[in-house]
Amino acid sequence: MRIAIRLFASLRERAGRDVVELDLPEDARVADALAGLGELLDGLPVVLAVNREYAPQDAPLHPGDELALIPPVSGGSTTAVHARVTRSQLRLDPLLDLVRDPRAGAVVTFLGVTRQVSHLDYEAYVEMAEKEMARIVESAMATHGLCAAAAEHRTGEVPLSEASVVVAVSAPHRDAAFAGAREIIDQIKAQAPIWKKEEGEWVAGHPPRPPA
């Protein structure tokens, strides 16, 4: 079967295109697709996403699957869980409105901003990044008993002192609010397929953790 694999960030630049095609046997698995990419990887640790979910190496592949090659990451709705990737400038006030809750005695926010350089450039596998961010937000809400939580990440050029990522959470008490916000930003940086370029170079990261 012939499959197409989407490329992002440094891999897209390496290949000189957004998509590469492979001919694989009908019983192929994720490991076969990775092996077929060969020199393109050049030692870079990566994982494959199948239908916008991180996939283990023994996951089967089928005709029509949406595949994406995820290099190391640099790491919406208006309900209680909000996750969005956008090219627009991020604003904190709308997220504060989303997490207001009469049960909440604490609201914690976090903004990650460009520092020391004129700008940073961000690229994302948008559909999967939003899905992964929503999962991260939902998990933090359950773990820390949050009332509401919201996260947004910007793509494209982010100038000096402007925000590339914003997180807001509310909780009955401050300890839970601080812990929940910390977990969300840490996991977005570790798991969401979002890449950062600084002064023309992709920032080195680490492979996200696919399911076992």
C-alpha positions, 0 to 999 in steps of 0.5 A, spaced: 500 500 500 502 507 498 501 511 504 503 519 505 506 521 511 506 529 513 512 532 515 513 538 520 519 543 522 526 541 521 524 534 517 520 538 513 526 543 511 530 537 510 525 533 505 524 540 502 516 538 502 511 537 506 509 530 505 513 524 503 510 517 500 512 510 501 510 503 499 509 498 504 506 491 505 499 490 506 501 488 513 505 494 515 506 497 522 509 503 524 516 501 525 516 499 518 514 506 516 520 509 520 525 504 517 522 506 510 524 513 511 531 511 512 536 517 511 531 522 512 531 521 519 539 521 520 539 519 527 533 524 529 529 521 535 522 521 532 515 518 533 509 517 528 502 519 529 496 515 526 490 519 525 492 524 530 494 519 536 501 518 538 502 510 536 507 505 538 512 502 533 507 495 533 501 499 531 498 496 525 497 501 519 491 501 514 490 504 507 487 511 508 490 512 515 493 519 516 500 519 518 505 524 521 512 524 523 513 528 529 520 530 531 522 532 538 517 538 540 520 544 543 516 545 547 477 551 541 471 551 545 468 555 550 466 549 555 470 548 562 476 545 557 479 550 552 485 548 548 486 552 541 492 553 537 492 560 533 496 565 529 493 571 532 496 575 538 494 571 544 490 575 549 489 573 557 482 576 558 478 572 554 482 566 558 480 569 564 473 569 562 473 562 560 475 560 567 471 564 572 467 559 576 463 561 583 466 555 586 473 558 585 477 561 590 484 562 586 485 563 579 493 562 576 495 564 569 502 563 566 504 566 559 510 564 556 513 570 552 519 571 547 525 573 550 532 576 548 531 575 541 527 579 536 522 574 535 521 566 535 518 562 530 513 556 531 510 551 527 505 546 529 501 540 527 495 544 529 489 538 529 493 534 533 496 539 537 489 542 539 487 535 541 493 533 545 492 540 549 485 538 550 487 531 553 492 535 557 488 540 560 482 535 562 487 530 565 490 536 569 483 538 571 481 531 574 488 530 577 488 537 581 480 538 582 480 544 577 474 548 576 476 550 569 482 550 565 484 553 558 490 553 554 492 557 547 499 556 543 501 561 538 504 559 531 508 563 526 512 569 528 512 571 535 515 578 537 520 580 543 516 580 549 509 577 546 506 571 548 507 564 545 503 560 550 498 562 555 495 558 560 489 559 565 486 555 571 481 556 576 480 552 583 477 552 590 484 553 593 491 556 590 495 550 591 491 546 586 491 552 581 498 553 581 499 545 581 494 545 575 497 550 571 504 548 572 502 541 569 499 544 563 504 548 561 510 542 562 506 537 559 504 542 553 512 543 552 513 535 552 507 532 548 504 537 544 507 537 536 509 544 536 516 546 534 520 553 535 525 556 531 530 561 534 535 565 530 534 561 524 535 554 527 530 549 530 530 548 538 533 542 540 527 538 544 526 531 545 521 525 542 514 526 545 512 519 549 507 515 545 502 510 548 505 503 550 
